[in-house]
Amino acid sequence: MTNSALLVMDVQRDVVAIADDGSGYLPRLRRAIDGARAADIPVIYVVMGLRPGDRQVSPRNKVMANVLRAGLFTEGAPGTEIHDDVAPRQGDVVVTKRRGSAFSGSDLDLVLRARDIDSLVLTGIATSAVVLSTLWHAIDLDFGLTVLADACLDTDPEVHTMLTERLFPQWADVVTVEDWLKVIGQMPASCRTDIRSRETSSTP
């Protein structure tokens, strides 16, 4: 756990408005974020951002073409901001991506390598989009992976269940927020100090 970071991905206002099912998703995610900070595990936010008026999406990309038609993820638009209930603190890293994976068109890999992070804890919306895409990308980059199943959300509950119960466990540790919090709460103080020291030394 000493080289882990928690990724909070695409939890943006418009996305939450579409996907939130009333099951208490944001409070669960908030608990994961607060627990990570208490254990000195870096929290890195990832957002989708598309330049306004920039024809940067090919019509061959059906997913992104649908995103454009829906008017989502335009940089600077209020709906593209991270949801207030899980908003970053001052000084938190926020990475902007241009496609599905958190690594696509972003400097996430550079951010992680600079901090000597080799394991990722994945959360976000949607399970079948950014979480799935990032998991696949991270596998090819040799990151260790944990997925917080109930800190991920999808508009299709059956797809979410299939991914978190059948597919993801083949490549990642899949746990609940509460179980993960129990694990990181048992980290020795020396490990937490080590994380804090690396973060401080890597800050420009």
C-alpha positions in Angstrom: 0.0 0.0 0.0 3.0 2.3 0.5 3.2 3.0 -3.3 -0.5 3.4 -4.0 -2.7 6.3 -5.2 -6.5 6.6 -5.2 -7.8 7.6 -8.6 -11.2 9.5 -8.5 -12.3 9.4 -12.2 -15.0 11.3 -14.1 -17.0 12.2 -11.0 -18.2 15.4 -12.7 -21.4 17.2 -12.1 -23.1 16.2 -15.4 -22.0 12.6 -15.1 -23.3 12.3 -11.5 -26.6 13.8 -12.6 -27.0 11.1 -15.2 -25.7 8.1 -13.3 -26.4 8.6 -9.6 -29.0 6.0 -8.5 -29.7 7.3 -5.0 -27.8 4.4 -3.4 -25.4 6.7 -1.5 -22.6 6.6 -4.0 -21.1 10.0 -3.3 -20.9 9.5 0.5 -19.2 6.1 -0.1 -16.7 7.7 -2.4 -16.2 10.5 0.1 -15.3 7.9 2.8 -12.7 6.3 0.5 -11.2 9.7 -0.2 -11.1 10.7 3.5 -9.7 7.3 4.4 -6.9 7.6 1.8 -6.0 11.1 3.1 -5.9 9.8 6.7 -3.5 7.1 5.6 -1.4 9.6 3.6 -2.3 7.8 0.3 -2.3 10.4 -2.6 -5.7 11.2 -4.1 -5.5 12.0 -7.8 -8.6 13.3 -9.6 -9.1 12.5 -13.3 -11.6 14.5 -15.4 -12.6 14.4 -19.0 -12.2 17.7 -20.7 -12.8 18.6 -24.4 -11.8 22.0 -25.8 -14.8 24.1 -26.8 -15.3 24.2 -30.5 -12.3 22.0 -31.2 -13.1 19.3 -33.7 -10.9 16.8 -32.0 -13.2 13.8 -32.2 -13.5 11.6 -35.2 -17.0 10.5 -36.2 -15.5 7.0 -36.3 -15.3 7.1 -32.5 -19.0 6.3 -31.7 -18.5 6.8 -27.9 -16.9 10.2 -28.2 -19.3 11.3 -30.9 -22.2 10.5 -28.6 -20.5 12.5 -25.8 -20.3 15.5 -28.1 -23.9 15.2 -29.2 -24.9 15.1 -25.5 -22.9 18.3 -24.9 -20.8 16.7 -22.1 -17.3 17.4 -20.9 -16.7 20.9 -22.4 -13.8 22.5 -20.6 -15.0 25.5 -18.5 -18.6 24.4 -18.4 -20.1 24.1 -14.9 -21.3 20.5 -15.5 -17.7 19.5 -16.3 -16.5 20.5 -12.8 -15.8 17.8 -10.2 -18.9 17.2 -8.0 -18.9 19.4 -4.9 -19.4 16.4 -2.6 -16.1 15.0 -3.5 -14.2 18.1 -4.6 -10.4 18.2 -4.4 -8.6 20.1 -1.7 -6.2 22.9 -2.5 -3.0 21.3 -3.9 -4.6 18.1 -5.0 -3.5 16.9 -8.5 -6.3 17.1 -11.1 -5.4 15.3 -14.4 -7.4 16.1 -17.6 -7.8 13.3 -20.2 -9.2 13.5 -23.7 -10.6 10.0 -24.1 -11.9 7.1 -22.1 -8.8 5.9 -20.2 -7.4 8.1 -17.5 -4.1 7.8 -19.4 -5.4 8.9 -22.8 -4.1 12.3 -23.7 -3.1 13.1 -20.1 0.1 13.3 -18.1 -1.2 10.8 -15.5 1.7 8.3 -16.2 4.2 11.1 -15.6 2.5 12.2 -12.4 2.5 8.7 -11.1 6.1 7.9 -12.0 7.4 11.2 -10.5 5.8 10.0 -7.2 7.1 6.5 -7.5 3.5 5.2 -7.5 3.2 1.6 -8.8 -0.2 0.6 -7.6 -3.6 2.2 -8.3 -6.9 2.1 -6.5 -9.7 2.8 -9.0 -13.0 4.5 -8.4 -15.3 6.5 -10.7 -18.1 6.8 -13.2 -18.7 4.8 -15.2 -17.6 1.2 -14.5 -18.0 0.3 -18.1 -16.2 3.4 -19.4 -13.4 5.1 -17.5 -12.9 2.4 -14.9 -12.7 -0.4 -17.5 -10.6 1.6 -19.9 -8.1 2.7 -17.2 -7.8 -0.8 -15.8 -6.8 -2.2 -19.2 -4.4 0.6 -19.8 -2.8 0.2 -16.3 -2.4 -3.5 -16.8 -0.2 -2.9 -19.9 1.8 -0.3 -17.8 2.4 -3.0 -15.1 0.6 -1.1 -12.3 -0.8 -3.1 -9.4 -4.6 -2.7 -9.3 -7.4 -2.5 -6.8 -11.0 -1.7 -7.7 -13.4 -0.3 -5.1 -16.5 -2.0 -6.4 -19.0 0.2 -4.6 -17.0 3.4 -5.3 -17.7 2.7 -9.0 -21.0 3.4 -10.6 -22.6 2.6 -14.0 -25.9 3.5 -15.6 -26.5 -0.2 -16.2 -26.4 -2.1 -12.9 -26.1 -5.5 -14.6 -23.0 -4.4 -16.5 -21.5 -3.0 -13.3 -22.1 -6.4 -11.5 -20.7 -8.4 -14.4 -17.6 -6.3 -14.5 -16.9 -6.1 -10.8 -17.8 -9.7 -10.0 -16.7 -11.6 -13.1 -14.2 -9.7 -15.2 -12.2 -7.3 -13.0 -11.2 -10.0 -10.4 -9.2 -11.7 -13.1 -6.7 -8.8 -13.1 -7.3 -6.7 -10.0 -8.2 -7.0 -6.3 -11.9 -6.1 -6.1 -13.1 -5.0 -2.7 -15.6 -2.7 -1.0 -14.8 0.7 0.4 -15.3 -0.5 3.9 -12.9 -3.5 3.5 -10.3 -1.3 1.9 -10.5 1.2 4.7 -9.9 -1.6 7.2 -6.8 -2.6 5.3 -5.3 0.9 5.0 -6.2 1.7 8.6 -3.8 -1.1 9.6 -0.8 0.5 7.8 2.1 1.1 10.2 3.0 4.8 10.9 6.4 4.3 9.3 4.7 3.6 5.9 2.6 6.7 6.2 5.6 8.8 7.0 7.4 7.3 3.9 4.5 8.3 1.6 4.4 11.8 3.0 8.1 12.2 2.6 8.0 11.1 -1.1 5.1 13.5 -1.8 6.9 16.4 -0.3 10.2 15.7 -2.1 8.4 15.4 -5.5 6.5 18.7 -5.1 7.9 21.4 -7.4 
